[in-house]
Amino acid sequence: MSGKYIIASLVGSFGIAWVCDYYVSDKKIFGGTVCATASNPAWQEETDKKFNAWPRTAGPPVVMNPISHQNFIVKSRLES
């Protein structure tokens, strides 16, 4: 019995959220415009060129869980 109310309220909530997002973001009911950096394709192409031109330098790959790879040395006795 209460399941249908929960499902209906969730669907209604998402519907209201979508309508609010649509009118605020897409229709710009509070004014404003989309910035040129987001709406100009030439700007995006130049930004991609700049990022792809940078040299990619990094160290060796990092092992996230070294215990699973067993790449450590186990000493059987203490060395002085």
C-alpha positions as CSV (number, residue, x, y, z in Angstrom):
1,M,0.0,0.0,0.0
2,S,2.7,2.5,1.0
3,G,4.9,1.3,-1.9
4,K,2.8,3.1,-4.5
5,Y,3.0,6.4,-2.5
6,I,6.8,6.1,-2.2
7,I,7.2,5.4,-5.9
8,A,4.8,8.1,-6.9
9,S,6.6,10.7,-4.6
10,L,10.0,9.7,-6.1
11,V,8.7,10.1,-9.6
12,G,7.1,13.4,-8.8
13,S,10.3,14.6,-7.1
14,F,12.4,13.8,-10.1
15,G,9.9,15.4,-12.4
16,I,9.8,18.6,-10.4
17,A,13.6,18.6,-10.2
18,W,13.9,18.1,-14.0
19,V,11.4,21.0,-14.7
20,C,13.3,23.3,-12.4
21,D,16.6,22.4,-13.9
22,Y,15.3,22.9,-17.4
23,Y,13.9,26.3,-16.8
24,V,16.8,27.6,-14.7
25,S,19.7,26.1,-16.8
26,D,18.3,26.0,-20.4
27,K,15.7,28.7,-20.5
28,K,17.7,31.1,-18.3
29,I,14.6,32.4,-16.4
30,F,16.9,34.4,-14.1
31,G,18.8,35.9,-17.0
32,G,22.4,35.5,-18.1
33,T,24.0,33.8,-21.1
34,V,26.2,30.8,-21.7
35,C,29.8,31.9,-21.5
36,A,31.8,32.0,-24.7
37,T,34.3,29.4,-23.6
38,A,31.5,26.8,-23.4
39,S,29.6,27.8,-26.5
40,N,32.4,28.6,-29.0
41,P,33.6,25.5,-30.8
42,A,36.7,27.3,-32.0
43,W,37.7,28.0,-28.4
44,Q,37.2,24.3,-27.5
45,E,39.3,23.2,-30.4
46,E,42.2,25.5,-29.4
47,T,41.9,24.3,-25.8
48,D,42.2,20.7,-26.9
49,K,45.2,21.5,-29.0
50,K,46.9,23.2,-26.1
51,F,46.3,20.3,-23.7
52,N,47.4,17.7,-26.3
53,A,50.6,19.6,-27.0
54,W,51.9,19.4,-23.4
55,P,54.5,16.7,-22.8
56,R,53.2,13.8,-20.7
57,T,55.8,12.9,-18.1
58,A,55.3,10.7,-15.2
59,G,57.0,8.2,-13.0
60,P,56.7,4.4,-13.1
61,P,53.2,2.9,-12.6
62,V,52.1,2.8,-9.0
63,V,50.9,-0.4,-7.4
64,M,47.7,0.4,-5.4
65,N,47.8,-2.8,-3.3
66,P,51.4,-4.0,-3.0
67,I,50.5,-6.9,-0.7
68,S,48.5,-8.6,-3.5
69,H,51.4,-8.3,-5.8
70,Q,53.9,-9.7,-3.3
71,N,56.7,-7.4,-4.6
72,F,58.3,-6.9,-1.2
73,I,61.2,-8.7,0.5
74,V,60.6,-10.7,3.6
75,K,63.6,-11.0,5.8
76,S,63.7,-14.2,7.9
77,R,65.9,-12.7,10.7
78,L,67.0,-9.3,12.0
79,E,70.2,-8.0,10.5
80,S,72.4,-5.7,12.6
